[in-house]
Amino acid sequence: MFSKIVVHRVGNKINGESLILSQEELQLEEGMAEMLENYFLGSFKSEETFHFYSDSYLVNNPVYSSVSEIFDDKAKFMWEAENIAKHLFEAAENPRVQGGELFIVYFEDEREGTERVDKIGIFKTEKRESFLKISPQEENFEIEKDQGIGLSKIDKAALIYNNDKETGYVLSVVDNNKNGDMYYWFEDFLKVKQRDDEYFHTQEALMVYKDYITKQLPQEFEVSKADQADFLNKSINFFKEKEEFKLDEFASEVLGDEHVIESFNNFKTDYEQDMQINIAEEFPISEAAVKKTQRHFKSIIKLDKNFHIYIHGDRQKIAQGEDENGKYYMLYFDKEV
């Protein structure tokens, strides 16, 4: 349960909207506090984590600096919550960014000792939903239309865990309403990067491999769409079946041909340089990252505008050819399902 909460109204300065700062913490009944906590924390479904960074020193990151002050001394909660709101107000450089309520919340961990990890939540609501209010009036009913905040999904959220301070803390971050500005919450306000962990390495290894198979492989080697689909299926199966990724093992089992392996290694090196990242050659595989990234691995062969062939495995059961009627695919199967 949270122990401190304050709400500010942060408008968009580009559109002439104002910043309205609360002077006191919210005092809530237990039922309201429980409902808000479920609303705040219910949006964090991904295991992807981030950390604060700065182009110079971490202390020059405004949000990092403010949460550090609060973690060190909770008496500074209101003062630093104001600073966070002011920073968010100044971060809006796009007229499409919507104004809204900004909640700053302090979550106290009830565990004792070294396992205790307090958290600070920063939540912004932007969208308004219409709803109806029906009230009894003597022997009749009155119906009114109003607008408010829907509790199904928060628009923007960040949860900062009080550990790994030296490397920029550990954060979970959500942006469900990018309003035409994908940099506003992650970059302009929070200034965060994805953490260099097993989730990151699993995700990036899968994506660099997908890019290689779909873009680079056909330029260097004679491969069919069915061959590409087979490579994608084998890679996903490798990540599903293994607990640990080893590049040499992956290359041998999935790519096979030494010339393809050399080509992929060169592509991976160029990818890391272009993206300014480093993908480890050995790391524990994140099941959550595989599940999320798998959605981008669609092994589909599109034929004109008439047919789509979905390939889920066993490359040997699909053949390709051409006759006087045109190109064709031949599919072998045991039974219809």
Salt bridges, closest charged atoms under 4 A:
GLU25 OE2 - LYS4 NZ 3.17
GLU48 OE1 - LYS292 NZ 3.38
ASP55 OD2 - LYS191 NZ 3.54
GLU69 OE1 - LYS76 NZ 2.74
ASP72 OD2 - LYS165 NZ 3.54
GLU90 OE1 - LYS13 NZ 2.96
GLU93 OE2 - LYS13 NZ 3.54
GLU101 OE2 - ARG9 NH1 3.08
GLU101 OE1 - ARG128 NH2 2.52
GLU108 OE2 - LYS74 NZ 3.08
GLU108 OE1 - ARG116 NH2 3.23
ASP109 OD2 - ARG111 NH2 2.80
ASP118 OD1 - ARG116 NE 3.48
GLU126 OE2 - LYS124 NZ 2.74
GLU126 OE1 - LYS156 NZ 2.99
ASP146 OD2 - LYS133 NZ 3.66
ASP164 OD2 - ARG195 NH2 3.41
ASP175 OD1 - LYS156 NZ 3.23
GLU187 OE2 - LYS191 NZ 3.13
ASP196 OD1 - HIS201 NE2 2.41
ASP211 OD1 - LYS215 NZ 3.96
ASP227 OD1 - ARG315 NE 2.95
ASP230 OD2 - LYS234 NZ 3.92
GLU249 OE2 - LYS242 NZ 2.95
GLU253 OE2 - LYS242 NZ 3.43
GLU272 OE2 - LYS268 NZ 3.07
ASP334 OD2 - LYS317 NZ 3.42
